Structures are given as C-alpha cells and as structure tokens.
Amino acid sequence: MLEAAKAGHEGVVARLLALSPLLVHARTASTTPLHLAATNGHDGVVAQLLALSPQSSDARDQGDQTALHLAASNGHDKIVARLLAHKPALIDAVAASCQTAR
C-alpha cells in the first residue's frame, strides 16, 4: 500500500483497499499512505484515502507533520485545497518545527 500510494498508482490502491480496507492505516514508523500521496502530488490517491478514512487527515509523521504540511511544502495546490475542504482546521496544525501550513 505504501509504495502504491507513493507512486500514485490509483488502480492498485483501489484494489488493495477493496481487499483490505484497513490498509488505509498502514504505516512505517514515520509515514502513512496519505502522507506519501500528498508529498508526491497524487490527488486521486489522496481522494481515495480520505473517502475511506476521513480521520486519516489527522495522522502525523515523525516530524509531527500532517499530509497538509507536506502537500503545502511541496507545492501541491490541488491537494492542499482538497485537504482544507475536507478539514479546514488542519490549517492550524503545528508541526514539531513550530510551523503550520499557512
């Protein structure tokens, strides 16, 4: 799941989630599928993950960053807009670096 999300393979992500919806919560010690998709600009994967697990937008990585922090820092405007439409309060989430996505 993590590699499919990172690479933006929407069809693979959809098939994996159909087989095991709990894969939406897969993670390494430092990241989640949503973080990887947001970092790499894969809006279709972000949409699938949020649809299945709306609360996944609250997940933090090793730097205490949300997917919104990562999308914003990598210039993925469409994903930033999707995440803010999903949960406007994410704009004020503070990472370990004391930064918000503002």
N, C-alpha and C positions, 0 to 999 in steps of 0.2 A: 504494500500500500504506500509506504513512504516513498519508494523510488518512482512509482507511478504518479503520485501527486507532484513530486519534484519535477518530473519530466513533462507534466501536463497531459498525460495520456487519459483523456476523459473516458473513453470506452473501457479501458482497463479498470479505472477507478469505479465506474458504474457496475461492472461485472463483479469486482471484488466486494463492493458494498452490498450487492444483491445476494451474494453467497454468505456474507458475514457482516451485518450492519455494525457490529462492534469494532470493526477495523477503522471506523471513523475516529476512534480514540487511540489508535496505535501511536506509539511514540518511542523515540530513543530517549536517552537521558536528557537530551537537550532540545528536542523539537517534535512537532506534530505534523500530520499531513497538511493541515490548514496553514501552518507556518511556512512549510515548503512551497505550497502552491502560491501563497501570497508573495513570498520572496521572489519567486521566479515568474510572476506575472500571469499565472494560469487561472483566468477568471472563471472559466467553465468548471474547473475542479473546485474552486472556492465556492461557487454556487451549489454544487452537489453536496459538498461537505456541510455547508450551513443549512441546507434544506433537511438533511438527515439529523444533524445535531446542532441546533441553534446555539446551545450553550458553549460550543467549541470556540466561539469567538473570544471567550474569556480566558482561554488557556494561555499560559506564559511559557517562554523558553528559558534557557539558562541565564539570560540577561534580563529576565523579568519582562520581556517584550511580548506584546500581543501580535497577532497577524497584522493588525492595523499599523503598528510601528514599522514592521518590516515592509509592508506594501508602500507606505509613505516614503521610507528611506530609500527605496529602490525605484521611485517614480512611477508606480503603477496606479495611475489616477482612477481607472475604472474599478479596480479592486478596493481602493480607498473609499470611493463612493458607495460601493456595494456594502462594505463593512459598516460604514456610518449610517446608511439607510437601515441596515439590519439592527444596529445598536448604537444610537447617537452618543451614548455616554462613554463609548470607547475613546473618544477624543481626549478625555481627561485621564486616561490610564497612564500611570507613571512607571517608567522602566527603572531598572537598577541605576542607570546613568542619570536619573532625575529628569529625563526627557519625556515629553508627551508627543503625540503625533501632530500637534498643532504646528 
